[in-house]
Structure formats: structure tokens, C-alpha cells
């Protein structure tokens, strides 16, 4: 039976500062490193043996995966990385303080940018210090494909082909797949797997550092509801994600 384990990266330095991050490459905070270590412990305690790891090209996801796999004694498994698993690109909001953005633009506009399904934030300029123009990690990608802003709908558009062409093949081969990625790329995948509506996806928050497990059938449909390896911590973590923007 194929098994899929999703892990949102641990708290990053910019999560800690309550900044819009998107494709800006920041590292884990000390708290995030502890969360990643705990993720690995939970995987080991659950008796899950991953066969392959998928990550984005962003350091916080890569760090989380490495720390978790080290804790689970599984650092040796093969790895695939793709920009298609990157966080949603927040456009011109990248680098901005969430609470300050909320105060400046008001709750309605803030929520539209942060949680609407198909409305992206303003486009980032190439000259911005938080732009990915010229970033060497994307040298193998057509520059025209690299986003300058994204909605969740656009994240789904660039993620699902990778799911169908790469990740699904490993699952259909019976492998247990671990994906270490981001709040919105994982929300996009959960939306697809659980068939969540465009309206209802706004209410889904994925906590940092707590593995979410899917058991799938031969058509890669869930055989039962996905479950967190630490449900109580996951509920508290999701609530904290939902409250972002209100923190000063």
C-alpha cells in the first residue's frame, strides 16, 4: 500500500519575525530545528521507513528533511528536489511584516492576498532585493516560467504536473514517499488528495514540523482520512498558523 508522508518545514527565521517569505531563501530558527528533530522522532516511533525524499529547492525545507531523516536514522535514502514544491511566491509582499501589512491594507485585503484561492499579490520587481531574478538555483529553468507572484491556484498548476509525472510514479511502485515542503505547496497537494473545494481550502492550515500521513490505494486515493503523528500538537500548530498577521 503506497504511503505518503508530508512535512511542512520547521519554523524559519522569517516565520519567527512574522514576515512574508515565499521564495526568499531563509533558514530554520532554533525552534524550527527542534521541530524538524521531533518530526524525525515521530517518523521513527511510528515505524515509518521512507524510500525516497522529495523537497523544494529552499533551504528551510532541505534543512528540515535532513534533520528529520537524521533523527529517524534514514539519511541514506535518495533525494529529488524541485522548484515545483517551493512555497507560494508572495510577489511584492515578500519581505514585508504581516502585522504591518494587515494594519496598512486592512483585514479584507490582507486575507484576500493571504488566503484567497485565485487572487495573487502584486508582482515583485526584478530589482527588489527579495526577487529571485538571477538566482542560481533556478538556472535550469526557463526564466519565463519563474513566477513573480502566485495565488494558490497557480501553485496547484505548477505542482500537479510534478505530482503526476514524478511523485505518483514512486507511489505506484509501492514506495513510501516523504515530502518536505511548505505551507502552500502542501495545501495544494492536500486539496488535490482530499478533493477540498476552492472555498473551503481557505480554512486549511498546516502546522510546522508535524508529519501528516496518507495511506493510498492503487489509484492514489486515500483509503482513510490522513492523520498527523502528533494530533494535539498539530491542532495547536494549525491554530498558530491561522493567527499569523495578528502578531505584533
N, C-alpha and C positions, 0 to 999 in steps of 0.2 A: 504493500500500500504506500503510495507516494506521501511523503511528509514534507511540509514547508514550514520553516521557522523564520519569522520576521522579527528583526530587532531594530528599533529606532536608536540612532546613536545616543550616547550619554550626553548629559548637559555639556554644552560648549561654552567657551569663554563669552560668546555673544548672547547665548541663552541667559547666562548669568547676569549680563548687563541689560537684558531685555531689548536687544536690538534686532531689527530685521536682518537676516543673514543671507538667505537664498544661496547663490552660487559663490559668495565670498568664502574663501578657504580659511576657516579658523579651526583651532584645535580644541580638544576637550579641556574643561576645567578640572580641578581636583575632584569635585563631586562627580563629574562625568566619568572620570577614570574609575572611581569606586563603583559607579553604576555598571560600567562595562565589565568589571571584575565579577560583580554579582550576577550579571547576565550569564557569564560562563559557568558560574557555580550552579545556577538554576538548570542550565542545559545538562550539566554533568549529573546533578541529582535526579533529573528526570530520565536519565539513561538514554539520552538522545545522542546518536552518533551521526554527525553531519558527513556527507560525502563530498560536497563541494560548496564553496562560498562565493557569493556574488556581492559586490559592493559598488557604490558610486565611485567617482574619482575625487571625492572630497575627503580631506584628512580626518575629519571628525568621525566619519563612518568607517574609514580604514583603521583608525586607532581603536575604535570600539570593537571591531571584528577581531583585531589582533589580540587585544587584552582578553576578550571573552574566550577566544579559542585557546589562549594560553592557560586560562583558568580551567578550561574544560579538557586540557591535555589533548587538543586537536589542532595544533598549529600547522601540522603537516598536510592538511587537506588542500587540494588545488583551488585556485582563486581565479575568478573572472571579474573584471572591472568595466563599468560602462558609464558614460555621461548620462545615459538614459535613466539611470537610477538616482541621478542628482536631485537635490531639493528643488522645489519650485523656484524659478527665477523671480525675484520680487521687484525687478526693474529699478526705477528711481528710488524706491523705498529702501533698497539695500544700504545698510549702514545707519539708518535712522532709528532713533529711540521710539519704541512702540507707544509708551505712555504719552510722550510729547506729540507723536503723530495723532493719537486719539484726541488730545486736547486741541490741537491745531485744526483738524478737519472734522471733528465731531464723530459721535458713535456710529451713525449710519454709514458715512463714507468709509470710516475705518473698517467696519465689518464687511462692507462690500469688497474692499481691497483684500482683506484678510481671509474671508470665508465664502464669498460668492463662488459659484461653480464656473462661470464663464466670463467674468469681468477682470481683466488683468490690471495691475497698477500701471502708472505712467512708464513709458520706455526709458531705460537708462541711456545716457550719452556715452559714447566710446571714451570720451575724455575723463569720465568720472574715475576717481581712484578705486571705486568699487565695481567697475566694469570688468568683464572677462575678455575684452578685446586684446588679442595678442598673448593670452595665457598659454604657455607651452603645453599644458596637459591636454589641450584640445587641438594640437597641431594636426592630428589625424582626422579631423572633422572639417567638413566644408564650412567655412566661416558663415555662409548664408544660413546654415542650419542652427548655429548657436543662438539661443534666444536672448532678447534684450528685455523681456518681461514675459510672464506667463500667468494664466489662470490655471485652476485645477484641470479644466477640460483640456488645455494644451499639454499639461503634464501627462494626462492619460494618452493623448495622441502620440507622444514620443516614447512612452513607456510600453504600451501594449505590443507594438511590433517586436520589441526585445523579449518580452514575456513569451510571445508566441514562437519566436524563432530560436531562442536560446534556452531560457529557463524551463519552459514546458518540456523541451526535449529531454532534459536531465530528469525531470519528474516522471515523465512517461517511461524512462528507462529504470524506474524504481528507486532512484536516488533520493536521499534526504537532503534537501537544499536549504541552506542558510543564507538569508539576505540581510545585510546590514546596510541600512539606508536612512531615509529622512522622513519627517512627519508627513509631508505632502506626497512624496513618491510612494510611501507605504499606504497612505489614504487612497491614492489612486488604485493601487493593487487590491486593497480590501474592498473598495467599491465594486471592482470588477468581479471578484470572487464571491462576494455576498450579495451581488445584484442590488446595491443600495441606490435609491433614486437620486437624481440631481439635487432635489430639495433637501433630502434627509442627510446627505453626506456632510452638509454644513455642521451638523451636530456631532460628527465623529472626531474625537481627539485621541491620538496615540501617544502614550507616555514614553518617556525616555528610558532606555536600558532594560526593558522587561520583555522577554521573549513571548511572542504570540505564535501559537502552533495551529496549523491547519492539517488535518488528515483528509486526503483527497482520494477520489475513486479514479478509475481508468480514463474518465473523461475530464479529469482535473476539477471535478465539482466537490465541494466539501461534503464529507459523509456525516458530519455533525458540526455544531457551532464551534468556531475557533475558540481557543482558550489560552489565557495568559498563565504562565508558570508561577506567577505570584499575583493572584486576582486582587487582593486587598491593596497591595502597593500600586497595581495598575490603575485601580479606580481613583486612588489619591493622585497619582501622576497625571491622569487624564484631566482631572479637575484643575490641577495646577496649569496645564496647557491652556485650558479653556479660559483661565483668568488672566492670561498674558495680555498686556495692554493696560490693565488697571494698576499694575505695579509702578511705583514711583522710584 
